[in-house]
Structure formats: C-alpha cells, structure tokens
Amino acid sequence: MGKTVERLLTQNQGSKRVAGQPVAKLWTLLRIIAAAALAFSAFMFVRSYAALSKAMETEHVAAETHKALTGTVVFSVLTVLLVALAAVMLARFYMQRDKRRGREAMAVEAKSDFFSKMSHDMRTPLNAVIGLQALALDTDDMQTVKSYLRESQTASNYLLSIINDVLDMSRIESGKLTLSSMPFDLEELLAQIKPIVASMAAERNLCFAVDTDEPFETAYIGDAVRIKQVLMNLLNNAVKFTKEGKVALCIQHAAKAGGQDGITIKVSDTGVGMSADFLQRIFKPFEQERSDYTQQFVGSGLGLAIVHNLVTLMGGTIDVVSEPRRGTTFTIQLTLPRGEALSRKEAPAAQEIPSFAGRRALIVEDNSVNRRIIAQLLKRKFSIDADTASDGRQGVEVFTACAQGYYDFILMDVKMPVMDGLEAAQRIRSLPRADAKTVPIIALSANAFASDIALSIQAGMDEHLTKPIEITALLSVLTKYLS
C-alpha cells in the first residue's frame, strides 16, 4: 500500500506547491555573500601584498614587520574563506532540510488524497447496501424486498471488487504478487467469459463478437486466472463505456521457436473513446477520464493500472488506440509456452447443484453471524447439516468428542481468539484416530495472500477459501472431497 501512495505522490508532484521557496532565496543570498567575501579577500590580499612589497623596496620595514604583516594577510584570507565555507554549508543544510520537509508534507498530502479517494469509493456502495437493506426492512411486499436485496447484492459485489483491486495493486507494488504457471485451455477460458460479457452487452443492446483464427489444439502454460482477470476488466470497460454499436474480442496465435506461441489479444469497442491527454496517463493508478458520459460511472481508477502490471508481469505488452466518439482498441501481446495436446469432449449438459444430503460438517468460526450464514448456506444449497464451534480450542474438543467418521469435512476460520485455526488444524491432525488424518479441513479466511494460503496448507489444511464465500468455489471444493 505504501508504494501505491508513493506512486500517487510521484504522479501528483507536478500539481503540488513547490516547497522550499523561502530557503531557496536564502541560499541565493548566501551564495552572493560568499562570493563577495571571496572577492573582498582577494582584494585585501592583493592590496596588502602590494603595500608590503613597496615597503620592502624602500627598506622602511624591518623583517619582523614583514612577517607580522604577512601573517595578518594570511589570517584575514583564511578567516574570510572559513566564513564563506560556513555560509555555504549552512545554506546547504537548510536547503536539504527544507526539501526533506517538503517531501514529507507532499507524502502526507498524497496519503490524504489516497484515503479520501478510497473512502469516497467505498462509502458510495456501502451507503447503497445500508440504505437498500433499511428499505427492505420497512416493506412487507416480498417482490419489493427481493428487488432491494438484488440491488444490495450488486452494490456489495462492487464494494468487494474495489477491495480486491486495492489489494491487488498493493501486492503488485510490493512485489508480492506471484503468477502461477499451470496448463490451461484457452478455449475453455473463453467459454467462461463469453456468456458473462454477452449478458452484460445484451442489457445495453450491444452486439458482442468473439473471433479466433483457428482452434487451439494445445494447452498453454500460464496463469489462467490472471489472464481471465485482464480480459474481463477490458471487456467490462468496453461494455460500460459503449452506448451503441458493438464490443469485440479477437484472439490470434502464431507459432514461435522454443515451443512457444505468440498470442495477440484485441479488445475493441465503438464507445465514447478517450482523449489524447488521458491516453498519456491511462495506465497510472487512480486516473480516470473526465467527460459528461464517463462521470455517470463510479470506479476506483485502478483497473487499467492492474491490467498493465499483470501483462508486464507475464512478460507481455499492452497498447491502446482511441479517439473520442469513435471507440477504443486495446492490443495485448503475450508469449506462452505450449503444453500437451488437448483432447476435448463434448460438454455435458448443465446440471443442477448436487445434493450432499446426509453429510455433516463442523464449522469453526468465532463470528456468530458468519457461523449462521455458513450453516444456512450449507443446509439450503447442499442439504448438509452442520455443528458449530466458536474458536479453535472448542473446535478441537467437538471433533475429539464425536464418533469416528462423524464429520465429512471441517470449515476452519484462521484468525480466532483462544486458539487460531492453524493451531487447531495441527492439533486435529495429531489426534490418535484414523479420521483425524483424512478428514478434509478447509480454511475460511479473509486473508487472500499466497503466504496465507501457504500457511494454511503447512498447518495441515487441504484447501483455502477466501471470504466472502463464493458459491461456485465452495461447490468445487465440496465436489472434490465429497463425491
């Protein structure tokens, strides 16, 4: 987060008040004084030496007087030089101190700007969530209540996206964001994106087109999640800032040496476009185009900065061409290693969420509201009954007291009073019973950093899910361990 604020500082330096002007004037004055002192010293030396030489020629001055005058001249010169040097050093000291104070003041102002911006962007959807819930509590019409709750959920998802953007930017700036390198199917990734973007485009009466040059016969090695994040960010912006016309995604690939393919991705739209001035700073954090149309939409201004940084981390490049009222085209160039050949089967028909009736879970969570939400979610969505514990120690005690194989899995919060989830997982794994070694323990945590996930795995947990819980992620884990 600190480097993000420093970047803000760097970007905003041009608009800040120039610090140190009074000391800069003092510095100039002291330089003039020092120069004058040096000139006076030289003048006195020349004059004294000339008088001394003349006295020596007329033999009116004894040798002792000559030595005394010479010492006086040298002492005067050294005194003036020392005074001048002291003045210069003093001026430099005050100049450096003023610059340091100026940087500190600018950093404080930049941090204030950052937190003011984040406060506004977070309070806007939070106000919608609170207000809509208040309206829902004040009405008896169930359809109206559902409408309010749907709008509240939309605002909540937007608030979560802001938090995720800030966390991503913080990890990028601190160098803690690492990319995975796993085989993935690019066509499958596109199949996940298409219906989402098509639905958004249909709501705005836009045409959405996807064009690929040919089928992708092999898997690629890379971070599919981050590539999807980049594409969704660009496509979401394209839909949002296009009033009429179309949004298009074009992907082409060409073989390169060393078992790699060059991937060219283009996202284009016929939207409002961007000014030449904004294009100069488009990938800087918190920058947003200011126009009558774009002012209708809220945003943190971090999306494109994250896209640029992710593409750079992947070793690629991103360029943009745009013209006001004529549209925008982003072009990404990536080089991805080829994996094994793909053998695709016809996709099965969509199925309903499976039932895990008869299964039982242990929820270890210190927050009573979260315990209730998770228990109700398991019951209503998956027909799973659950027992609860309010901290790690109680969770260990409940598991120890139950019969062998009683619990099919454990959902474990990480940060809890009395005993945290990491220690609780370790203690369960060390119990002298067979199911303690095999029962799936799934971490539930608000911490989403790679280091946090690693700690959960090291403690003996099998999976790490982040809060708020996503139904699809939970379903994937349950299917993996309970099917």
C-alpha positions as CSV (number, residue, x, y, z in Angstrom):
1,M,0.0,0.0,0.0
2,G,2.9,2.3,0.8
3,K,4.4,2.1,-2.7
4,T,0.9,2.8,-4.2
5,V,0.8,6.0,-2.2
6,E,4.4,6.8,-3.3
7,R,3.2,6.4,-6.9
8,L,0.4,8.8,-6.2
9,L,3.0,11.2,-4.8
10,T,5.1,10.9,-7.9
11,Q,2.2,11.5,-10.2
12,N,0.9,14.5,-8.3
13,Q,4.2,16.3,-7.8
14,G,3.6,18.5,-10.8
15,S,0.4,19.8,-9.2
16,K,1.8,20.4,-5.7
17,R,3.1,23.7,-4.3
18,V,6.8,24.0,-4.8
19,A,8.4,23.6,-1.4
20,G,11.4,25.5,-0.1
21,Q,11.0,28.8,-1.9
22,P,12.0,30.9,1.2
23,V,15.1,28.8,1.8
24,A,15.9,28.9,-1.9
25,K,16.0,32.7,-1.7
26,L,18.3,32.4,1.4
27,W,20.5,30.0,-0.5
28,T,20.9,32.5,-3.3
29,L,21.6,35.3,-0.8
30,L,24.3,33.3,1.0
31,R,25.9,32.4,-2.3
32,I,26.2,36.1,-3.1
33,I,27.6,36.8,0.4
34,A,30.2,34.0,-0.1
35,A,31.2,35.3,-3.5
36,A,31.5,38.8,-2.1
37,A,33.6,37.5,0.8
38,L,36.0,35.7,-1.6
39,A,36.3,38.8,-3.8
40,F,37.0,41.0,-0.7
41,S,39.6,38.5,0.5
42,A,41.3,38.5,-2.8
43,F,41.2,42.3,-3.0
44,M,42.7,42.7,0.6
45,F,45.4,40.1,-0.2
46,V,46.5,41.9,-3.4
47,R,46.4,45.3,-1.7
48,S,48.3,44.2,1.5
49,Y,50.9,42.3,-0.6
50,A,51.4,45.4,-2.8
51,A,51.9,47.6,0.2
52,L,54.2,45.2,1.8
53,S,56.3,44.9,-1.4
54,K,56.6,48.6,-1.7
55,A,57.6,48.9,1.9
56,M,60.3,46.3,1.4
57,E,61.6,48.1,-1.7
58,T,62.0,51.4,0.3
59,E,63.6,49.4,3.2
60,H,61.3,51.2,5.6
61,V,60.0,48.0,7.1
62,A,62.0,45.6,9.2
63,A,62.0,41.9,8.6
64,E,59.9,41.3,11.8
65,T,57.3,43.8,10.5
66,H,57.2,42.0,7.2
67,K,56.5,38.7,8.9
68,A,53.7,40.2,11.0
69,L,52.0,41.8,8.0
70,T,52.3,38.6,6.0
71,G,50.7,36.6,8.9
72,T,47.9,39.2,9.2
73,V,47.1,38.9,5.5
74,V,47.1,35.1,5.5
75,F,44.9,35.1,8.7
76,S,42.5,37.5,7.1
77,V,42.2,35.5,4.0
78,L,41.7,32.2,5.9
79,T,39.1,33.9,8.1
80,V,37.1,35.1,5.1
81,L,37.4,31.7,3.5
82,L,36.1,29.9,6.6
83,V,33.2,32.3,6.9
84,A,32.3,31.8,3.3
85,L,32.5,28.0,3.7
86,A,30.4,28.1,6.8
87,A,27.8,30.1,5.0
88,V,27.7,27.6,2.1
89,M,27.4,24.6,4.5
90,L,24.7,26.3,6.5
91,A,22.7,27.1,3.3
92,R,23.1,23.5,2.1
93,F,21.9,22.2,5.5
94,Y,18.7,24.4,5.4
95,M,18.1,23.6,1.8
96,Q,18.3,19.8,2.4
97,R,16.1,20.1,5.5
98,D,13.5,22.1,3.6
99,K,13.5,19.6,0.7
100,R,13.0,16.7,3.2
101,R,10.2,18.5,4.9
102,G,8.7,19.3,1.6
103,R,8.8,15.6,0.6
104,E,7.2,14.6,3.9
105,A,4.5,17.2,3.5
106,M,3.8,16.0,0.0
107,A,3.7,12.4,1.1
108,V,1.2,13.3,3.8
109,E,-0.9,15.1,1.3
110,A,-0.7,12.2,-1.2
111,K,-1.8,9.8,1.5
112,S,-4.6,12.1,2.5
113,D,-5.7,12.2,-1.2
114,F,-5.5,8.4,-1.5
115,F,-7.6,7.7,1.6
116,S,-10.1,10.4,0.7
117,K,-10.5,8.7,-2.7
118,M,-10.8,5.3,-1.3
119,S,-13.2,6.5,1.4
120,H,-15.5,8.0,-1.2
121,D,-15.3,5.0,-3.5
122,M,-16.1,2.6,-0.6
123,R,-18.7,4.6,1.1
124,T,-20.8,5.0,-2.1
125,P,-21.7,1.3,-2.5
126,L,-21.7,0.8,1.3
127,N,-24.3,3.6,1.6
128,A,-26.4,1.8,-1.1
129,V,-26.1,-1.5,0.8
130,I,-27.2,0.0,4.1
131,G,-30.0,2.1,2.5
132,L,-31.4,-0.7,0.5
133,Q,-31.5,-3.0,3.5
134,A,-33.3,-0.4,5.5
135,L,-35.9,-0.1,2.7
136,A,-36.3,-3.8,2.6
137,L,-36.9,-4.0,6.4
138,D,-39.5,-1.3,6.0
139,T,-41.7,-3.0,3.4
140,D,-44.0,-6.1,3.6
141,D,-44.2,-6.7,-0.2
142,M,-41.9,-9.7,-0.9
143,Q,-41.3,-8.8,-4.5
144,T,-40.1,-5.3,-3.5
145,V,-37.9,-6.8,-0.8
146,K,-36.3,-9.1,-3.3
147,S,-35.7,-6.2,-5.6
148,Y,-34.0,-4.2,-2.9
149,L,-31.9,-7.3,-1.9
150,R,-30.8,-7.8,-5.5
151,E,-29.7,-4.2,-5.8
152,S,-27.9,-4.5,-2.4
153,Q,-26.1,-7.6,-3.6
154,T,-24.9,-5.7,-6.8
155,A,-23.6,-2.9,-4.6
156,S,-21.9,-5.4,-2.3
157,N,-20.2,-7.1,-5.2
158,Y,-18.9,-3.7,-6.4
159,L,-17.6,-2.9,-3.0
160,L,-15.8,-6.3,-3.0
161,S,-14.3,-5.5,-6.4
162,I,-12.8,-2.2,-5.0
163,I,-11.3,-4.0,-2.1
164,N,-9.8,-6.7,-4.4
165,D,-8.4,-4.0,-6.7
166,V,-6.7,-2.2,-3.8
167,L,-5.3,-5.5,-2.5
168,D,-4.0,-6.5,-6.0
169,M,-2.4,-3.1,-6.5
170,S,-0.8,-3.3,-3.1
171,R,0.6,-6.7,-3.8
172,I,1.9,-5.6,-7.3
173,E,3.6,-2.5,-5.9
174,S,5.2,-4.5,-3.0
175,G,6.4,-7.2,-5.4
176,K,4.3,-9.9,-3.5
177,L,2.0,-10.8,-6.4
178,T,3.2,-14.1,-7.9
179,L,1.9,-15.7,-11.1
180,S,1.1,-19.4,-11.4
181,S,2.4,-21.5,-14.2
182,M,-0.1,-24.2,-14.9
183,P,-1.5,-25.8,-18.1
184,F,-4.8,-24.3,-19.2
185,D,-7.2,-24.5,-22.1
186,L,-7.6,-21.1,-23.8
187,E,-10.8,-22.1,-25.5
188,E,-12.3,-23.2,-22.1
189,L,-11.3,-19.8,-20.6
190,L,-13.1,-18.0,-23.5
191,A,-16.1,-20.2,-22.9
192,Q,-16.3,-19.0,-19.3
193,I,-16.0,-15.3,-20.4
194,K,-18.5,-15.3,-23.4
195,P,-21.8,-15.8,-21.5
196,I,-20.9,-13.2,-18.9
197,V,-19.9,-10.5,-21.3
198,A,-22.8,-11.4,-23.7
199,S,-25.3,-10.9,-20.9
200,M,-23.8,-7.5,-20.0
201,A,-23.8,-6.4,-23.6
202,A,-27.4,-7.6,-24.2
203,E,-28.6,-5.5,-21.2
204,R,-27.2,-2.4,-23.1
205,N,-28.5,-3.6,-26.5
206,L,-24.9,-4.0,-27.8
207,C,-23.5,-6.7,-30.1
208,F,-20.7,-8.8,-28.6
209,A,-18.5,-10.8,-31.0
210,V,-15.6,-13.2,-30.4
211,D,-13.2,-14.1,-33.2
212,T,-10.4,-16.6,-33.0
213,D,-8.2,-17.5,-36.0
214,E,-8.4,-21.3,-35.5
215,P,-9.0,-23.9,-32.8
216,F,-6.3,-24.0,-30.1
217,E,-5.1,-27.6,-30.3
218,T,-2.7,-27.5,-27.3
219,A,-2.9,-26.3,-23.7
220,Y,-0.8,-23.2,-22.8
221,I,1.3,-22.8,-19.6
222,G,0.5,-19.7,-17.7
223,D,-1.8,-18.0,-15.1
224,A,-5.3,-18.6,-16.5
225,V,-6.9,-16.7,-13.5
226,R,-4.9,-13.5,-14.2
227,I,-5.4,-13.7,-18.0
228,K,-9.1,-14.0,-17.3
229,Q,-8.9,-11.0,-15.0
230,V,-7.2,-8.9,-17.6
231,L,-9.8,-9.9,-20.3
232,M,-12.8,-9.3,-18.0
233,N,-11.5,-5.9,-17.0
234,L,-11.0,-4.7,-20.5
235,L,-14.3,-6.2,-21.7
236,N,-16.3,-4.8,-18.8
237,N,-14.9,-1.3,-19.5
238,A,-15.7,-1.7,-23.2
239,V,-19.3,-2.6,-22.4
240,K,-19.7,0.1,-19.8
241,F,-18.4,2.9,-22.0
242,T,-20.2,2.0,-25.2
243,K,-23.7,3.5,-25.7
244,E,-24.4,1.8,-29.0
245,G,-22.7,-0.4,-31.5
246,K,-20.5,-3.4,-30.6
247,V,-17.8,-4.8,-28.4
248,A,-15.4,-7.3,-30.0
249,L,-12.7,-9.8,-28.7
250,C,-10.2,-11.1,-31.2
251,I,-7.5,-13.6,-30.3
252,Q,-4.8,-14.9,-32.8
253,H,-1.8,-17.0,-32.2
254,A,1.3,-17.8,-34.2
255,A,4.0,-20.4,-33.5
256,K,7.4,-19.2,-32.2
257,A,10.7,-21.0,-31.6
258,G,11.2,-22.9,-28.4
259,G,7.8,-24.5,-28.2
260,Q,6.0,-21.2,-27.6
261,D,3.1,-19.3,-29.3
262,G,2.7,-15.6,-29.7
263,I,-0.8,-14.6,-28.6
264,T,-2.4,-11.4,-29.8
265,I,-5.5,-10.3,-28.0
266,K,-7.6,-7.3,-29.2
267,V,-10.5,-5.8,-27.3
268,S,-12.3,-3.1,-29.3
269,D,-15.5,-1.1,-29.0
270,T,-17.4,1.7,-30.7
271,G,-17.8,3.6,-27.5
272,V,-17.0,7.1,-26.3
273,G,-13.3,6.8,-26.7
274,M,-10.6,8.7,-24.8
275,S,-8.8,12.0,-25.3
276,A,-5.1,12.2,-26.3
277,D,-4.3,13.8,-22.9
278,F,-5.8,10.9,-20.9
279,L,-4.0,8.3,-23.1
280,Q,-0.7,9.6,-21.7
281,R,-1.6,8.6,-18.2
282,I,-4.2,5.8,-18.8
283,F,-2.2,3.1,-17.0
284,K,-1.4,5.1,-13.9
285,P,-3.3,4.3,-10.7
286,F,-6.4,6.3,-9.8
287,E,-6.5,8.1,-13.2
288,Q,-10.0,8.4,-14.8
289,E,-11.2,10.2,-18.0
290,R,-13.4,13.1,-17.2
291,S,-16.3,13.6,-19.6
292,D,-20.1,14.1,-19.3
293,Y,-20.6,10.4,-20.2
294,T,-17.9,8.8,-18.0
295,Q,-19.0,10.8,-15.0
296,Q,-22.1,8.6,-14.8
297,F,-20.0,5.6,-13.7
298,V,-18.1,5.1,-10.4
299,G,-14.8,3.3,-10.3
300,S,-11.5,3.2,-8.3
301,G,-9.3,4.1,-11.3
302,L,-7.2,1.0,-10.5
303,G,-8.4,-1.5,-13.1
304,L,-6.2,-0.5,-16.1
305,A,-3.2,0.0,-13.8
306,I,-3.7,-3.6,-12.6
307,V,-4.1,-4.8,-16.2
308,H,-0.9,-3.1,-17.3
309,N,1.0,-4.5,-14.4
310,L,-0.3,-8.0,-14.8
311,V,0.5,-8.0,-18.6
312,T,4.0,-6.7,-17.8
313,L,4.5,-9.5,-15.1
314,M,3.6,-12.0,-17.8
315,G,6.3,-10.6,-20.0
316,G,3.9,-9.1,-22.4
317,T,2.9,-5.6,-23.7
318,I,-0.3,-3.7,-23.9
319,D,-1.1,-0.8,-26.2
320,V,-4.2,1.3,-26.7
321,V,-5.5,3.3,-29.6
322,S,-8.5,5.6,-29.0
323,E,-10.3,8.5,-30.4
324,P,-13.2,10.5,-28.8
325,R,-16.6,9.4,-30.0
326,R,-15.1,6.7,-32.3
327,G,-14.1,3.9,-30.0
328,T,-11.1,2.2,-28.4
329,T,-8.9,-0.8,-29.1
330,F,-6.5,-2.4,-26.6
331,T,-3.9,-4.8,-28.0
332,I,-2.1,-7.3,-25.8
333,Q,0.9,-9.3,-26.9
334,L,1.8,-12.4,-24.9
335,T,4.3,-15.3,-25.4
336,L,3.1,-18.5,-23.8
337,P,4.7,-21.9,-23.7
338,R,2.7,-24.7,-25.4
339,G,1.6,-27.6,-23.2
340,E,0.3,-31.0,-24.1
341,A,-2.2,-31.6,-26.9
342,L,-5.8,-31.3,-25.9
343,S,-8.5,-34.0,-26.3
344,R,-11.8,-32.2,-25.9
345,K,-15.0,-34.0,-25.2
346,E,-18.5,-32.7,-25.9
347,A,-19.5,-30.6,-22.9
348,P,-22.1,-32.3,-20.8
349,A,-25.5,-30.6,-20.2
350,A,-25.7,-28.2,-17.4
351,Q,-26.6,-29.8,-14.1
352,E,-28.3,-28.5,-11.0
353,I,-26.3,-28.1,-7.8
354,P,-25.8,-31.6,-6.4
355,S,-27.3,-32.7,-3.1
356,F,-25.0,-33.9,-0.4
357,A,-27.8,-35.0,1.9
358,G,-26.7,-37.0,4.9
359,R,-23.3,-35.3,5.0
360,R,-22.2,-33.4,8.1
361,A,-19.8,-30.5,8.6
362,L,-18.1,-28.9,11.5
363,I,-17.9,-25.1,11.3
364,V,-15.2,-23.4,13.4
365,E,-15.8,-19.7,13.3
366,D,-15.6,-17.0,16.0
367,N,-18.1,-14.6,14.4
368,S,-21.7,-15.7,15.2
369,V,-23.2,-14.0,12.1
370,N,-20.7,-15.8,9.9
371,R,-21.5,-19.2,11.6
372,R,-25.1,-18.7,10.9
373,I,-24.6,-17.7,7.3
374,I,-22.3,-20.7,6.6
375,A,-24.6,-23.1,8.3
376,Q,-27.7,-21.9,6.4
377,L,-25.7,-21.9,3.1
378,L,-24.7,-25.5,3.6
379,K,-28.2,-26.5,4.5
380,R,-30.2,-24.7,1.8
381,K,-27.8,-25.1,-1.1
382,F,-26.3,-28.5,-0.4
383,S,-28.6,-30.2,2.2
384,I,-25.6,-30.5,4.6
385,D,-26.2,-30.4,8.3
386,A,-23.6,-28.6,10.4
387,D,-22.4,-28.2,14.0
388,T,-20.5,-25.1,15.1
389,A,-17.7,-24.1,17.4
390,S,-16.7,-20.5,18.3
391,D,-12.9,-20.9,18.5
392,G,-10.2,-23.3,17.6
393,R,-10.0,-25.0,21.0
394,Q,-13.7,-25.6,21.1
395,G,-13.5,-27.0,17.5
396,V,-10.8,-29.5,18.6
397,E,-12.9,-30.5,21.6
398,V,-16.0,-31.0,19.5
399,F,-14.2,-33.1,16.9
400,T,-12.5,-35.2,19.7
401,A,-15.8,-35.9,21.4
402,C,-17.6,-37.2,18.2
403,A,-17.5,-40.7,16.8
404,Q,-15.1,-41.8,14.1
405,G,-16.1,-40.5,10.7
406,Y,-18.9,-38.4,12.1
407,Y,-17.8,-35.3,10.2
408,D,-17.3,-35.4,6.5
409,F,-15.4,-32.1,6.4
410,I,-14.4,-29.1,8.6
411,L,-14.6,-25.4,7.6
412,M,-12.0,-23.7,9.7
413,D,-11.6,-19.9,10.2
414,V,-8.0,-18.9,10.6
415,K,-7.9,-15.9,12.9
416,M,-9.8,-16.6,16.1
417,P,-9.4,-15.9,19.8
418,V,-8.3,-18.6,22.4
419,M,-6.8,-20.7,19.6
420,D,-6.4,-19.8,15.9
421,G,-7.3,-22.1,13.0
422,L,-3.8,-23.0,12.2
423,E,-3.1,-24.5,15.6
424,A,-6.5,-26.1,15.7
425,A,-5.8,-27.9,12.4
426,Q,-2.4,-29.1,13.6
427,R,-4.0,-30.5,16.8
428,I,-6.7,-32.3,14.9
429,R,-4.2,-33.8,12.6
430,S,-2.1,-35.0,15.6
431,L,-5.1,-36.8,17.3
432,P,-4.6,-40.6,17.7
433,R,-7.6,-41.6,15.4
434,A,-7.8,-42.5,11.8
435,D,-10.3,-39.8,10.6
436,A,-8.1,-37.1,12.1
437,K,-5.6,-37.7,9.3
438,T,-8.1,-37.9,6.5
439,V,-11.0,-35.5,7.2
440,P,-10.8,-32.6,4.8
441,I,-10.1,-29.3,6.6
442,I,-10.9,-26.3,4.5
443,A,-9.6,-22.9,5.6
444,L,-12.0,-19.9,5.5
445,S,-10.2,-16.7,5.8
446,A,-10.4,-13.0,4.8
447,N,-6.6,-13.3,4.0
448,A,-6.0,-14.0,0.3
449,F,-2.3,-13.6,0.0
450,A,-0.2,-16.5,-1.3
451,S,1.7,-16.6,2.0
452,D,-1.5,-17.0,3.9
453,I,-2.6,-19.9,1.7
454,A,0.8,-21.5,2.2
455,L,0.5,-21.2,6.0
456,S,-2.9,-23.0,5.8
457,I,-1.5,-25.9,3.8
458,Q,1.5,-26.2,6.1
459,A,-0.8,-26.4,9.1
460,G,-2.4,-29.5,7.5
461,M,-5.5,-28.0,5.8
462,D,-6.5,-29.2,2.4
463,E,-7.9,-26.1,0.8
464,H,-8.0,-22.3,1.4
465,L,-11.2,-20.4,0.6
466,T,-11.4,-16.6,1.0
467,K,-14.3,-14.6,2.5
468,P,-16.8,-13.7,1.4
469,I,-17.6,-17.2,0.3
470,E,-18.4,-17.8,-3.4
471,I,-20.9,-20.5,-4.0
472,T,-19.0,-21.8,-7.1
473,A,-15.7,-22.0,-5.2
474,L,-17.4,-23.9,-2.3
475,L,-19.2,-26.2,-4.6
476,S,-16.0,-27.0,-6.4
477,V,-14.3,-27.9,-3.1
478,L,-17.2,-30.0,-1.9
479,T,-17.5,-31.9,-5.1
480,K,-13.8,-32.6,-5.0
481,Y,-13.8,-34.1,-1.5
482,L,-17.4,-35.5,-1.1
483,S,-18.1,-37.0,-4.5
